[in-house]
Amino acid sequence: MNVPLIDLKAQYQNIKGELNSAVEAVLGSGHFILGPEETKLEEEIARFIGVKYAIGVNSGTDALFLAVKALGINEGDEVIVPAFSFFASAETISLAGAKVVFTDIRPDTYNIDIKQLESMITPKTKAIMPVHLYGQPADMDQIMYFAGKHKLKVIEDCAQSIGAEYRDKKTGSIGDIGCLSFFPTKNLGCAGDGGMVLTNNEEYANMIKLLRAHGSSKKYVHSEIGINSRLDEIQAAVIRVKLKYIQAWNEKRRKNAKFYNANLKGVIIPFEQDFVKHVYNQYTVRVENGKREEFQAYLKAQGVATAVHYPIPMHKQEAYTKLGYNVSMPESEKAALEVCSLPNYPEMTEEMLNHVAVTINNYKS
Ligand SMILES: Cc1ncc(COP(=O)(O)O)c(C=O)c1O
C-alpha cells in the first residue's frame, strides 16, 4: 500500500464541484485582482482568527516581509527568530534590511526556547518572530511578557498553524502581527501561492494595504515604496471554499496524531503542551542515533512517504554563514539530524494510518 505525505488530489476530489464553480464564477466575472472574493475572504479570516484586520497578500513570505516593513524595522535593527524553521522566517528579516538574531529551540516542541530569549535582547532589538512550528503554538505568554518588558513588537509566523490555539486564542491574534501562508500543503492551502497578514492595529493594517500595492492607495499616486503582493481572486475563491472545512480538517489531523501517538513504537512522538491546540500541519517524530536516513529508506520501500522539516537549521545555511554567522544552536542542529515527518492529512483512511504504524513498528534498527 502506498501512503503519500499528503494527497491534494484526494482533497480536490472531495470538494471538486464547489471548487470548480467558485473558480468558474471568478473567471466569468472578469475581476481578478482585489475584488469581492478577496474582500469577503479577509472578513471571514479575520472573524475566524479573532482579529480586526486581515490583508491578503501573495505568499506567507510576503506576509512576513510586509509585517517587518510595516513595523518600521530597518537597517541597524535586530529581530530575534528561532534557528529551526523554514528559511522564509529569517530571510524576510534580512530582506527588510534588519539583522537576524538566531535563538535556539526547545527540544520537545521545536519552538523558540524562552529560557534563552531574554539573553538575546540588545538595545537594537525591535521585534521577536516566534514560529508556531509544525502547527504547535510557541510559548506566547512568556514571549509577550518579554516583549512588553523590553518594548518589542511580536510577529507570529503562523504559516503552519492556522486554527491552532494558545490558551483558547488562535495563533495570529496574540502578537502585534500574525502571518499566514496558503501554500498548497498548508492546512488551508490555495491553488498556487497566497498569504495573509493579521492584526488588530489599524495603522499596521493600513500600511500593509499600502505596501502590498506599490505604496499606493490612489491610482498612480505613491506615498511609500511598496511591492506588488496582492492575493488574486481565484486564490481567494479557492480558500473561501476550503475555509468551511478547516475546523473539521484540523480535527482529523489531530485525530490522526492521536492514533499515531497511541500506536507508534521506537520513535519519539511529538509533545503537545496541554494548554495548546496543535493542528499538526506536520506530524513529526524523532529518530535518534543517526538512523533517520535508514528509517526513511525502509519506510519508502514499504510505500510510506516521509520528509525532513528541516535538514539544515537557518543559521547553518550558506546564505547566512557567508555573511559571517558563526553561532551554535545545539538543539536546532540536533533536531535537523533527527526529525522525520510522517503522512498526516484529513483524507487518510484508517487502513493507511494502520499501514504506517505497523510498518514503523516492524522496523528493526
Ligand atoms: C514556517 C514558515 N514560514 C514561512 C513560510 C513561507 O510561506 P510561503 O511558502 O507561503 O511563502 C512557510 C511555508 O512555506 C513556513 O512553513
The ligand as an ORCA input file, in Angstrom:
! r2SCAN-3c Opt
* xyz 0 1
  C       7.255     28.468      8.991
  C       7.061     29.046      7.622
  N       7.247     30.354      7.440
  C       7.058     30.943      6.236
  C       6.658     30.205      5.143
  C       6.532     30.895      3.823
  O       5.260     30.758      3.266
  P       5.071     30.781      1.665
  O       5.588     29.483      1.143
  O       3.592     30.921      1.502
  O       5.820     31.942      1.130
  C       6.432     28.831      5.293
  C       5.918     27.976      4.208
  O       6.437     27.532      3.300
  C       6.662     28.231      6.554
  O       6.474     26.919      6.736
*
